């Protein structure tokens, strides 16, 4: 069986060196956050991962990140994609470094996967060291590992059960289906090896459903 990556595409980026006070207020910026960088891309979960990575490589904070309803297949425009993320920092250089880190992660690391040409897609990604964004979302110490697990609704629920039974991990965030993009999943916390085992079990369970969707009915 050939498992192939589904790579996200960065659609648009912009840097604002000195953000307007009104917009900064709406984004909840602190007094020392004068610059922001914005990015849109075709896959939301990969972008959340990339935004978290940016907080490790630059002095930036994720101040806004939202998925768009129904996913990139029903985007509002050609550069909308599936998500917008906004980083804030003290100066343009730090924000640029954060955006560069985000793009690098999207191009080289954070991928969905498929075994059937894209009909079935899942995200089973181990983050060995969380940044400030996802560690805060999970309520765990910054730097702890997590397993980031996403799939189609039934596959996600079946896969999460398998992942939680396969490794010593705890569920910190549950994304009950449907999410904004009609998927489901969770963020699981444990050791790096446990998170990797959870990702493997999740992937195997998703593929099992895809290969035998009516197995329950057949006994």
NORRAQUI-V685983 format. One record per residue. N is the residue number from 0. RES is the residue in one letter. SS is DSSP state (helix for helix, strand for strand, loop for the rest). Layout:
BEGIN
n | res | ss
N | RES | SS
N | RES | SS
END
This chain:
BEGIN
n | res | ss
0 | X | loop
1 | X | loop
2 | X | loop
3 | X | strand
4 | X | strand
5 | X | strand
6 | X | strand
7 | X | loop
8 | X | loop
9 | X | strand
10 | X | strand
11 | X | strand
12 | X | strand
13 | X | strand
14 | X | strand
15 | X | strand
16 | X | loop
17 | X | loop
18 | X | loop
19 | X | loop
20 | X | helix
21 | X | helix
22 | X | helix
23 | X | helix
24 | X | helix
25 | X | helix
26 | X | loop
27 | X | loop
28 | X | loop
29 | X | loop
30 | X | loop
31 | X | loop
32 | X | loop
33 | X | loop
34 | X | strand
35 | X | strand
36 | X | strand
37 | X | strand
38 | X | strand
39 | X | strand
40 | X | strand
41 | X | loop
42 | X | loop
43 | X | helix
44 | X | helix
45 | X | helix
46 | X | helix
47 | X | helix
48 | X | helix
49 | X | helix
50 | X | helix
51 | X | helix
52 | X | helix
53 | X | helix
54 | X | helix
55 | X | helix
56 | X | helix
57 | X | loop
58 | X | loop
59 | X | strand
60 | X | strand
61 | X | strand
62 | X | strand
63 | X | strand
64 | X | strand
65 | X | strand
66 | X | strand
67 | X | loop
68 | X | loop
69 | X | loop
70 | X | loop
71 | X | helix
72 | X | helix
73 | X | helix
74 | X | loop
75 | X | loop
76 | X | loop
77 | X | loop
78 | X | loop
79 | X | loop
80 | X | loop
81 | X | loop
82 | X | strand
83 | X | strand
84 | X | strand
85 | X | strand
86 | X | strand
87 | X | strand
88 | X | strand
89 | X | loop
90 | X | loop
91 | X | helix
92 | X | helix
93 | X | helix
94 | X | helix
95 | X | helix
96 | X | helix
97 | X | helix
98 | X | helix
99 | X | helix
100 | X | helix
101 | X | helix
102 | X | helix
103 | X | helix
104 | X | helix
105 | X | helix
106 | X | helix
107 | X | helix
108 | X | loop
109 | X | loop
110 | X | strand
111 | X | strand
112 | X | strand
113 | X | strand
114 | X | loop
115 | X | loop
116 | X | loop
117 | X | loop
118 | X | loop
119 | X | loop
120 | X | loop
121 | X | strand
122 | X | strand
123 | X | strand
124 | X | strand
125 | X | strand
126 | X | strand
127 | X | loop
128 | X | loop
129 | X | loop
130 | X | loop
131 | X | helix
132 | X | helix
133 | X | helix
134 | X | helix
135 | X | helix
136 | X | helix
137 | X | helix
138 | X | loop
139 | X | loop
140 | X | loop
141 | X | loop
142 | X | loop
143 | X | loop
144 | X | loop
145 | X | strand
146 | X | strand
147 | X | strand
148 | X | strand
149 | X | strand
150 | X | strand
151 | X | strand
152 | X | helix
153 | X | helix
154 | X | helix
155 | X | helix
156 | X | helix
157 | X | helix
158 | X | helix
159 | X | helix
160 | X | helix
161 | X | helix
162 | X | helix
163 | X | helix
164 | X | helix
165 | X | helix
166 | X | loop
167 | X | loop
168 | X | loop
169 | X | strand
170 | X | strand
171 | X | strand
172 | X | strand
173 | X | strand
174 | X | strand
175 | X | loop
176 | X | loop
177 | X | loop
178 | X | loop
179 | X | loop
180 | X | loop
181 | X | loop
182 | X | strand
183 | X | strand
184 | X | strand
185 | X | strand
186 | X | strand
187 | X | strand
188 | X | strand
189 | X | loop
190 | X | loop
191 | X | helix
192 | X | helix
193 | X | helix
194 | X | helix
195 | X | helix
196 | X | helix
197 | X | helix
198 | X | helix
199 | X | helix
200 | X | helix
201 | X | helix
202 | X | helix
203 | X | helix
204 | X | helix
205 | X | helix
206 | X | helix
207 | X | helix
208 | X | helix
209 | X | helix
210 | X | helix
211 | X | loop
212 | X | loop
213 | X | loop
214 | X | helix
215 | X | helix
216 | X | helix
217 | X | helix
218 | X | loop
END
